[in-house]
Amino acid sequence: MASDSPPSILFVTVDSLRADHVGWHGYDRDTTPVLDERADEAQTYSNAFSHACQTPYSFPAILTSTYSTMYGGGKRLSDNRTLISEVLDEAGYATAGFHSNPYLSEEFNYNRGFDEYFDSIEDKSLPAKARQFVKDNLDDDGLLYQLLFKAFKASERTMGVEVGSPFVDAETLTDLAIEWIESNPAEPAYLWVHYMDVHHPYLPPEEHQRAIRGEVISDRESVKLRRRMLDELGDLGAEDRQKIIDLYDAEIRHMDAEVGRLITAAESTWGDVVTAFTSDHGEELGDHGGYSHHMPKFLDEYIHVPLFIDADTEGDSYDEVVGLVDVAPTLVEYAGTTQPETYIGTSLRRLQAGEEWERDHVIAEWEDNETGDRNFAYRDREWTYVYRENGTCYDAQTDAAEEELYAVENADAVNVVDDHPGVRDELRSVIDTHIEFVESTEPDAAAVEMGDEVQQRLQDLGYKE
């Protein structure tokens, strides 16, 4: 790369993409042919972990190198946190962000430091307009309101009719991002794009379905499967479970093609580009009796994520344990600017330089923003330990112990906490220290006053009832 000016930076994140379903992690399906080639030339991290199992708690770590429970928790992003975009904006970068996840919208304070910010909150589709009309004109405690919204859900489950799209598709998002790239050809530039297509509902294009499974599942059947997946959880049969996995994999292949198109446009326009790629969290696909990611579980299908950085060094692979809090410091260092004091991660360039790597575990978190109850997890090479304050889980009907301990090598995920009291006590001590640390930060995060469209999008994505 040129030494007289900093590189442009392209940061791509994908919603709900688990590490074991991408090619460079050894998956036996051809889900990521484009990104596999990129990964061959990049620095890949085989033991990269998210710090949460859901978007609102994972992105503070990704974009601000802070834990979600710091500064008052995972509500509106605290002004005490410093986004990558703010650092690079101050350094003279042109900055833009493109996504369609409501938790990352301007209402949650993620637009700071961006010259252009597209969060796609307004859904103009006819079904969405009809649904919004109901919300605007009927009492949400009234019988008619409840009947109509039950009808919306029933139409998905029985007829396969999707009531409004909860996100912008990959092609459209890529087109918007490329338009910005081409209108900002001067270096340096920082572009962050977050793709939602790997998040349910899975409606992949036919060409990618054929590449994965040889035949096409109709959109109607896909929507019905999605509704059953959310409503029936572990009661789906083996055939339906395989269809869901097929659709998920086809969406990954769809995303792969669009991310490849985006990277090509960035490189052809800017020349010197550092490209970082990762996911905010994974997705359970019936592995241990559940689907999606809306429960605070911390097994690898939820928190083990792909990560590579394609920069000016030769490709290499690292198996050290790294967390997504380490990404922001890395990108800021590539930009040649100073890391904010609030960043708790470590630049991955230390690994690239052959320096000693001190991190041997990651901490993941979840918080109920209504009750304040929190879940914490510890993951190293050998153990996954989970501590649930007050024994609480996302759903009161979920059978979750106050403490859980899993051997990483045990794919059956049997809770062995009572069999290893010494390990439990040691890891509980680590969690207690972590809690003391996050509670020492100033709790100034204000509650979010979400607009109707944001609330509806979150409901469509399965986060709210």
C-alpha positions as CSV (number, residue, x, y, z in Angstrom):
1,M,0.0,0.0,0.0
2,A,1.1,3.6,-0.5
3,S,3.0,4.9,2.4
4,D,2.2,8.6,2.0
5,S,-1.6,8.2,2.7
6,P,-3.7,5.9,4.8
7,P,-5.8,3.2,3.0
8,S,-9.5,3.2,2.5
9,I,-11.3,0.8,4.8
10,L,-14.2,-1.4,3.8
11,F,-15.9,-3.1,6.8
12,V,-18.5,-5.7,5.9
13,T,-20.6,-7.3,8.6
14,V,-23.3,-10.0,8.1
15,D,-26.2,-10.7,10.4
16,S,-26.6,-14.3,11.8
17,L,-23.7,-15.9,10.0
18,R,-22.1,-18.8,12.0
19,A,-18.5,-19.7,11.4
20,D,-19.1,-23.4,10.6
21,H,-21.2,-22.6,7.6
22,V,-18.5,-20.8,5.6
23,G,-16.0,-22.6,3.3
24,W,-12.7,-21.4,4.8
25,H,-13.9,-22.8,8.2
26,G,-14.2,-26.2,6.6
27,Y,-17.8,-26.4,5.7
28,D,-18.5,-29.1,3.1
29,R,-21.0,-27.0,1.1
30,D,-19.9,-24.4,-1.4
31,T,-21.6,-21.5,0.4
32,T,-18.8,-18.9,0.1
33,P,-16.9,-19.4,-3.2
34,V,-16.0,-15.7,-3.6
35,L,-15.1,-15.0,0.0
36,D,-13.1,-18.3,0.2
37,E,-10.7,-16.8,-2.5
38,R,-10.5,-13.6,-0.5
39,A,-9.8,-15.5,2.7
40,D,-6.9,-17.4,1.1
41,E,-5.1,-14.0,0.6
42,A,-6.2,-12.5,4.0
43,Q,-5.5,-12.9,7.7
44,T,-8.1,-15.3,9.0
45,Y,-9.0,-16.0,12.6
46,S,-10.3,-19.4,13.2
47,N,-11.2,-18.8,16.9
48,A,-13.0,-15.4,16.6
49,F,-16.0,-14.9,18.9
50,S,-18.8,-12.4,19.2
51,H,-19.5,-10.9,22.6
52,A,-23.2,-11.5,22.3
53,C,-25.8,-13.7,20.7
54,Q,-28.0,-10.9,19.4
55,T,-27.4,-7.7,17.4
56,P,-28.1,-5.0,20.0
57,Y,-25.5,-6.5,22.4
58,S,-22.9,-7.5,19.8
59,F,-22.5,-4.3,17.9
60,P,-21.2,-2.1,20.7
61,A,-18.2,-4.5,20.8
62,I,-17.8,-4.5,17.0
63,L,-18.1,-0.8,16.3
64,T,-16.9,0.8,19.6
65,S,-14.7,-1.9,21.2
66,T,-16.7,-1.9,24.4
67,Y,-18.9,-4.4,26.1
68,S,-22.7,-3.9,25.7
69,T,-23.3,-3.8,29.5
70,M,-20.8,-0.8,29.9
71,Y,-22.1,2.7,30.1
72,G,-25.6,1.7,31.2
73,G,-26.1,-1.3,29.0
74,G,-27.4,-2.1,25.5
75,K,-30.0,0.6,25.0
76,R,-29.3,3.7,23.0
77,L,-25.6,3.8,22.2
78,S,-23.9,5.9,24.9
79,D,-22.0,9.1,23.8
80,N,-19.2,7.7,25.9
81,R,-18.6,5.1,23.3
82,T,-16.6,6.0,20.3
83,L,-17.6,4.6,16.9
84,I,-15.0,3.7,14.3
85,S,-16.7,6.2,12.0
86,E,-16.1,9.0,14.5
87,V,-12.4,8.2,14.8
88,L,-12.0,8.1,11.0
89,D,-14.2,11.1,10.4
90,E,-11.9,13.1,12.7
91,A,-8.9,11.7,10.7
92,G,-10.2,13.1,7.5
93,Y,-11.9,10.1,6.0
94,A,-15.1,10.2,3.9
95,T,-17.5,8.0,5.8
96,A,-20.7,6.1,5.0
97,G,-22.8,3.3,6.5
98,F,-25.5,1.2,4.8
99,H,-27.7,-1.3,6.6
100,S,-31.3,-2.2,7.4
101,N,-31.2,-3.5,11.0
102,P,-33.4,-1.3,13.3
103,Y,-31.1,-1.9,16.3
104,L,-28.4,0.0,14.3
105,S,-30.6,2.9,13.3
106,E,-30.2,6.6,14.0
107,E,-32.7,6.1,16.8
108,F,-30.1,4.0,18.6
109,N,-27.3,6.6,18.0
110,Y,-25.3,4.6,15.5
111,N,-25.2,7.3,12.8
112,R,-22.5,9.3,14.5
113,G,-19.4,10.1,12.5
114,F,-21.0,9.2,9.1
115,D,-21.2,11.7,6.2
116,E,-24.0,9.4,4.8
117,Y,-26.1,7.0,6.8
118,F,-28.7,4.7,5.2
119,D,-30.7,2.7,7.8
120,S,-33.8,2.1,5.7
121,I,-36.3,2.5,8.5
122,E,-39.3,3.4,6.4
123,D,-40.8,0.4,4.8
124,K,-43.0,1.4,1.8
125,S,-44.4,-2.0,0.9
126,L,-48.2,-2.3,0.6
127,P,-48.5,-5.0,3.4
128,A,-46.3,-3.0,5.7
129,K,-48.5,0.1,5.0
130,A,-51.6,-1.9,5.8
131,R,-50.1,-3.2,9.0
132,Q,-49.0,0.3,10.0
133,F,-52.5,1.6,9.4
134,V,-53.8,-0.9,11.9
135,K,-51.2,0.2,14.4
136,D,-51.9,3.9,13.9
137,N,-55.7,3.7,14.0
138,L,-56.6,1.0,16.5
139,D,-56.0,0.6,20.2
140,D,-53.3,-2.0,20.6
141,D,-55.0,-3.4,23.7
142,G,-58.3,-3.7,21.7
143,L,-59.8,-7.0,20.5
144,L,-59.8,-6.0,16.8
145,Y,-56.2,-5.0,16.9
146,Q,-55.2,-8.3,18.4
147,L,-57.3,-10.3,16.0
148,L,-55.7,-8.5,13.0
149,F,-52.2,-9.0,14.1
150,K,-52.9,-12.7,14.8
151,A,-54.2,-12.8,11.3
152,F,-51.0,-11.4,9.9
153,K,-49.0,-14.1,11.7
154,A,-51.5,-16.8,10.6
155,S,-51.2,-15.8,7.0
156,E,-47.4,-16.4,7.2
157,R,-47.8,-19.8,8.9
158,T,-50.7,-21.2,6.8
159,M,-50.5,-19.4,3.5
160,G,-46.9,-18.5,3.2
161,V,-47.7,-14.8,2.8
162,E,-45.0,-12.5,4.1
163,V,-46.4,-9.4,5.6
164,G,-43.8,-6.8,4.6
165,S,-40.1,-7.2,4.2
166,P,-38.1,-6.7,7.4
167,F,-34.9,-5.7,5.7
168,V,-33.4,-4.4,2.4
169,D,-32.1,-7.2,0.2
170,A,-28.4,-7.6,-0.6
171,E,-28.5,-6.5,-4.2
172,T,-30.2,-3.2,-3.3
173,L,-27.9,-2.5,-0.4
174,T,-24.8,-3.3,-2.6
175,D,-26.1,-1.0,-5.3
176,L,-26.5,1.8,-2.9
177,A,-23.1,1.3,-1.4
178,I,-21.4,1.1,-4.8
179,E,-23.1,4.3,-5.9
180,W,-21.6,6.0,-2.8
181,I,-18.1,4.5,-3.6
182,E,-18.2,5.7,-7.2
183,S,-19.3,9.2,-6.0
184,N,-16.4,9.3,-3.5
185,P,-13.4,8.1,-5.5
186,A,-10.9,10.1,-3.5
187,E,-9.0,8.3,-0.8
188,P,-9.2,7.8,2.1
189,A,-12.8,6.5,2.6
190,Y,-14.4,4.4,5.3
191,L,-17.5,2.3,4.3
192,W,-19.4,0.0,6.6
193,V,-22.1,-2.3,5.1
194,H,-24.2,-4.7,7.2
195,Y,-26.1,-7.4,5.3
196,M,-29.3,-8.9,6.7
197,D,-30.1,-11.6,4.2
198,V,-28.7,-14.5,6.3
199,H,-31.2,-13.5,9.0
200,H,-34.6,-15.1,8.7
201,P,-36.9,-15.0,6.8
202,Y,-34.8,-17.0,4.3
203,L,-35.9,-16.2,0.8
204,P,-32.8,-16.8,-1.3
205,P,-32.8,-16.3,-5.1
206,E,-33.4,-19.5,-7.1
207,E,-29.9,-19.7,-8.6
208,H,-28.4,-20.0,-5.1
209,Q,-30.9,-22.5,-4.0
210,R,-30.1,-24.7,-7.0
211,A,-26.4,-24.4,-6.3
212,I,-27.0,-25.6,-2.7
213,R,-29.8,-28.2,-2.9
214,G,-30.5,-28.7,-6.6
215,E,-34.2,-27.8,-6.4
216,V,-36.1,-24.7,-5.4
217,I,-38.2,-24.2,-2.3
218,S,-40.9,-21.6,-3.1
219,D,-41.1,-18.3,-1.2
220,R,-44.5,-19.4,0.0
221,E,-43.2,-22.6,1.6
222,S,-40.1,-20.7,3.0
223,V,-42.3,-18.2,4.8
224,K,-44.4,-21.0,6.3
225,L,-41.3,-22.8,7.4
226,R,-40.0,-19.6,9.0
227,R,-43.2,-19.1,11.0
228,R,-43.2,-22.7,12.2
229,M,-39.5,-22.4,13.0
230,L,-40.3,-19.5,15.4
231,D,-43.5,-20.8,16.8
232,E,-42.7,-24.5,17.1
233,L,-39.0,-24.4,17.9
234,G,-37.8,-27.9,18.3
235,D,-40.9,-29.7,17.0
236,L,-39.9,-29.5,13.3
237,G,-39.1,-32.8,11.7
238,A,-35.8,-33.8,10.1
239,E,-37.0,-33.0,6.6
240,D,-38.2,-29.5,7.5
241,R,-35.0,-28.9,9.5
242,Q,-32.9,-29.8,6.4
243,K,-35.0,-27.4,4.3
244,I,-34.3,-24.6,6.7
245,I,-30.6,-25.4,6.7
246,D,-30.7,-25.4,2.9
247,L,-32.4,-22.0,2.7
248,Y,-29.9,-20.6,5.3
249,D,-27.0,-21.9,3.2
250,A,-28.4,-20.5,0.0
251,E,-28.8,-17.1,1.6
252,I,-25.1,-17.3,2.6
253,R,-24.2,-18.0,-1.0
254,H,-26.4,-15.1,-2.1
255,M,-24.6,-12.8,0.4
256,D,-21.2,-14.1,-0.8
257,A,-21.9,-13.0,-4.3
258,E,-23.0,-9.5,-3.3
259,V,-20.1,-9.0,-0.9
260,G,-17.8,-10.0,-3.7
261,R,-19.3,-7.4,-6.0
262,L,-18.9,-4.8,-3.3
263,I,-15.3,-5.6,-2.7
264,T,-14.5,-5.5,-6.4
265,A,-16.1,-2.0,-6.7
266,A,-14.2,-0.7,-3.7
267,E,-10.8,-2.0,-4.9
268,S,-11.3,-0.8,-8.5
269,T,-12.3,2.7,-7.3
270,W,-10.0,3.3,-4.3
271,G,-7.0,1.0,-5.0
272,D,-5.6,0.7,-1.5
273,V,-8.3,-0.9,0.6
274,V,-8.2,-2.8,3.9
275,T,-11.2,-5.1,3.9
276,A,-12.5,-6.6,7.1
277,F,-15.3,-9.2,7.2
278,T,-17.2,-10.7,10.1
279,S,-20.6,-11.5,11.6
280,D,-22.4,-10.1,14.6
281,H,-23.5,-13.5,15.9
282,G,-24.4,-17.0,14.7
283,E,-27.7,-18.9,14.3
284,E,-29.1,-22.0,15.8
285,L,-30.5,-24.4,13.2
286,G,-31.9,-27.1,15.4
287,D,-28.5,-28.0,16.8
288,H,-29.7,-28.2,20.4
289,G,-33.4,-28.0,20.2
290,G,-33.9,-24.5,19.0
291,Y,-33.8,-22.1,16.0
292,S,-32.8,-18.6,15.3
293,H,-30.9,-16.6,18.0
294,H,-33.5,-14.9,20.1
295,M,-32.7,-16.8,23.3
296,P,-29.6,-15.9,25.3
297,K,-27.6,-19.0,24.5
298,F,-23.9,-18.9,24.2
299,L,-22.9,-22.2,22.5
300,D,-20.7,-22.0,19.4
301,E,-23.5,-21.9,16.9
302,Y,-24.4,-18.5,18.5
303,I,-21.0,-16.8,19.2
304,H,-18.4,-18.5,16.9
305,V,-18.1,-16.2,13.9
306,P,-16.0,-15.8,10.8
307,L,-13.4,-13.1,10.7
308,F,-10.8,-12.1,8.1
309,I,-8.9,-8.9,7.4
310,D,-7.4,-8.5,3.9
311,A,-4.7,-5.8,4.0
312,D,-1.1,-5.4,2.8
313,T,0.4,-8.5,4.4
314,E,0.5,-12.0,3.0
315,G,-2.4,-14.3,3.8
316,D,-2.1,-16.2,7.1
317,S,-4.2,-18.1,9.6
318,Y,-4.3,-17.6,13.3
319,D,-5.9,-19.9,15.9
320,E,-5.5,-17.7,18.9
321,V,-8.8,-16.7,20.7
322,V,-9.8,-13.3,19.5
323,G,-12.9,-11.2,20.2
324,L,-14.8,-8.8,18.0
325,V,-13.7,-6.0,20.4
326,D,-10.3,-6.4,18.7
327,V,-11.6,-5.4,15.3
328,A,-12.1,-1.6,15.9
329,P,-8.6,-1.1,17.3
330,T,-7.2,-3.0,14.3
331,L,-9.0,-0.8,11.7
332,V,-8.1,2.4,13.5
333,E,-4.4,1.3,13.5
334,Y,-4.5,0.6,9.8
335,A,-5.8,4.2,9.4
336,G,-2.8,5.4,11.2
337,T,-4.7,7.3,13.9
338,T,-4.8,7.1,17.7
339,Q,-7.0,4.5,19.4
340,P,-9.6,6.0,21.8
341,E,-9.0,5.4,25.5
342,T,-12.4,3.8,25.8
343,Y,-11.4,0.9,23.4
344,I,-10.8,-2.3,25.4
345,G,-9.8,-4.5,22.5
346,T,-6.3,-5.1,21.2
347,S,-5.2,-4.6,17.6
348,L,-4.9,-7.8,15.7
349,R,-1.8,-6.4,14.0
350,R,0.1,-7.6,17.1
351,L,-0.6,-11.1,15.9
352,Q,0.4,-10.2,12.4
353,A,3.7,-8.9,13.7
354,G,4.4,-12.1,15.7
355,E,4.0,-10.4,19.1
356,E,2.7,-12.2,22.1
357,W,-1.1,-12.5,22.3
358,E,-2.5,-12.2,25.8
359,R,-6.2,-12.9,25.2
360,D,-7.1,-16.5,26.1
361,H,-10.9,-16.1,26.5
362,V,-13.8,-14.0,25.5
363,I,-16.8,-12.7,27.5
364,A,-20.3,-12.6,25.9
365,E,-23.3,-10.9,27.3
366,W,-27.1,-10.4,27.2
367,E,-29.4,-8.0,29.0
368,D,-33.1,-7.7,29.4
369,N,-33.6,-4.0,28.9
370,E,-37.0,-4.1,30.7
371,T,-35.9,-5.9,33.9
372,G,-32.2,-5.3,33.8
373,D,-31.4,-9.0,34.3
374,R,-28.2,-10.0,32.7
375,N,-26.5,-13.2,31.4
376,F,-22.8,-13.6,31.0
377,A,-20.7,-16.2,29.3
378,Y,-17.0,-17.2,29.3
379,R,-15.5,-19.1,26.4
380,D,-11.9,-20.3,26.1
381,R,-10.4,-23.3,24.2
382,E,-11.8,-25.8,26.7
383,W,-14.9,-24.5,28.4
384,T,-18.0,-22.5,27.9
385,Y,-19.4,-21.2,31.2
386,V,-22.7,-19.3,31.5
387,Y,-23.9,-17.3,34.5
388,R,-27.5,-16.0,34.5
389,E,-28.3,-13.3,37.1
390,N,-31.4,-14.3,39.1
391,G,-31.5,-17.5,37.0
392,T,-33.3,-15.5,34.2
393,C,-33.5,-16.3,30.6
394,Y,-35.1,-14.6,27.6
395,D,-38.2,-16.6,27.9
396,A,-39.7,-17.7,31.3
397,Q,-40.7,-21.0,29.7
398,T,-37.1,-21.8,28.7
399,D,-35.4,-24.4,30.9
400,A,-32.1,-22.5,31.7
401,A,-30.0,-23.1,34.8
402,E,-28.5,-20.2,36.7
403,E,-25.0,-21.7,35.9
404,E,-24.0,-23.8,33.0
405,L,-20.7,-25.4,32.0
406,Y,-20.0,-27.1,28.7
407,A,-16.9,-28.8,27.5
408,V,-16.1,-27.3,24.1
409,E,-15.2,-30.7,22.6
410,N,-18.6,-32.1,23.6
411,A,-20.9,-31.5,20.7
412,D,-23.9,-32.6,22.7
413,A,-23.6,-29.6,25.0
414,V,-24.3,-31.4,28.2
415,N,-24.3,-29.1,31.3
416,V,-21.5,-30.5,33.5
417,V,-21.4,-27.6,36.0
418,D,-22.0,-29.9,39.0
419,D,-19.2,-32.3,37.9
420,H,-16.5,-29.6,37.9
421,P,-16.9,-27.3,40.9
422,G,-13.4,-26.1,40.8
423,V,-13.7,-25.0,37.1
424,R,-17.1,-23.4,37.9
425,D,-15.7,-21.4,40.8
426,E,-12.7,-20.2,38.8
427,L,-14.8,-19.1,35.8
428,R,-17.4,-17.5,38.1
429,S,-14.6,-15.4,39.6
430,V,-13.7,-14.2,36.1
431,I,-17.3,-13.3,35.4
432,D,-17.6,-11.5,38.8
433,T,-14.5,-9.4,37.9
434,H,-16.0,-8.6,34.5
435,I,-19.2,-7.5,36.2
436,E,-17.3,-5.2,38.5
437,F,-15.5,-3.7,35.5
438,V,-18.5,-3.0,33.4
439,E,-20.4,-1.5,36.4
440,S,-17.5,0.9,37.0
441,T,-18.3,2.7,33.8
442,E,-20.6,5.7,33.8
443,P,-24.3,4.5,33.2
444,D,-25.4,7.3,30.9
445,A,-27.2,5.4,28.2
446,A,-30.7,6.7,27.8
447,A,-33.7,4.6,27.0
448,V,-34.7,4.5,23.4
449,E,-38.0,6.0,22.3
450,M,-38.6,3.8,19.3
451,G,-40.8,4.9,16.5
452,D,-43.6,2.7,15.2
453,E,-41.6,1.6,12.1
454,V,-38.6,0.6,14.2
455,Q,-40.8,-1.4,16.6
456,Q,-42.5,-3.1,13.6
457,R,-39.2,-4.0,12.0
458,L,-38.0,-5.6,15.3
459,Q,-41.2,-7.6,15.5
460,D,-40.8,-8.8,11.9
461,L,-37.3,-9.9,12.7
462,G,-38.6,-11.9,15.6
463,Y,-37.1,-9.8,18.4
464,K,-40.4,-8.5,19.8
465,E,-43.9,-9.9,20.0
